[in-house]
């Protein structure tokens, strides 16, 4: 049984679930609720008519079905109105479909070529070494502040050419923008999200104009020049598309990687036998990163919209139905993963869907894996006695899973 939860194991309990009414108890510990849904209501109808999927095969089928689209213009208009959040989410890669998605993805791919990633690897090594130098001898620290958010902040800052003076603001921007995607959002959080889009857009607008005028000034690891001048079928990104998709890169490459780091440290300190295994066998770092992604997926819930009538697990689903995909539940489906609630860094095979699948597979997945492998290998080498030192605090988000506080002793 999960800490803080009374395990529900009934069809009645599953059918009473409402994604739009989840509370902090679910956010803190969702897995027993998801397991009950997977067993008793795998194609669950929410009161608003949307569908919540919890089985691996159903989630995978939705992501591979080209008739299921990501576009959410209408609900975003209803939720955000004519606001910066609406402009951002309707222009960014993640909530668009072909042909726009194909074009923008090809253009953004300039940031993630093999040569660019090879250029990033020594940069990541240096950043990780520097951050671990900073915590050496520090005693009890919040792993999120000391390491997890600083690593992707530095990496994405180099990629976008963000000056050091602005870097402390990046995670706040990311959390505010992503937090507005939760099923129910307060007016205060909407205001925070809109302010974050506005402030970061202004900064990026200046950075893009500067790099456009001085393309030769790009530093190590910077991809802004490639985004500005890259072409696909004679098409370049407009200034608005550049700004909003750079914000997307921040969110895709920053918050999810922060949570990968924090969730990994949390899982490893809560399973000291697994951390010792990594310390003694550093070659396990690749499989350890994959297991961290499966066990505590940074992205917990995805979305699609049906454009035609379909069936899911023999249940009829009408065209125009919103589908919520529980990546968290799919990655713990016992039909696919043996002992799914057991954290096992030797797990093989590990066909998790933390980075989704299909045409919307995460663009920054390879970079996130680079960061994870380098970080956890060096962490295990330099701090073999890493352990938890206090009570962790989860991010108050439903669609994304991570920590705001993770006390550890180095």
Buried (B, 14 or more C-beta within 10 A) or exposed (E): EBEEBEEBEEEEBBEEBEBEEBEEEBBBBBBBBBBBBBBBBBBBBBEEEBBBBBBBBBBBBBBEBEEBBBBBEEEBEEBBEEBBBBBBBBBBBBBBBEEEBBBBBBBBBBBBEEEBBEBBBEBBBEBBEEBBEEBEEEEEBBBBEBBBBBBBBBBBBBBBBBEEEBBEBBBBBBBBBBBBBBBEBEEEBBBBBBBBBBBBBEBBBEBBEEBBEEEEEBEEBBBBBBBBBBEBEEEBBEEEBBBBBBBBBBBBBBBBBBBBBBBBBBBBBEBBEBBBBBBEBEEBBBBBBBBBBBBBBBBBBBBBBBBEEBEBEEEEBEEEBBBBBBBBBBBBBEEBBEEBEEBBBEBEEBEBBBBBBBBBEBBBBBBBBBBBBBBBBBBBEBBEEBEBBEEBBBBEBBBBBBBBBBBBBB
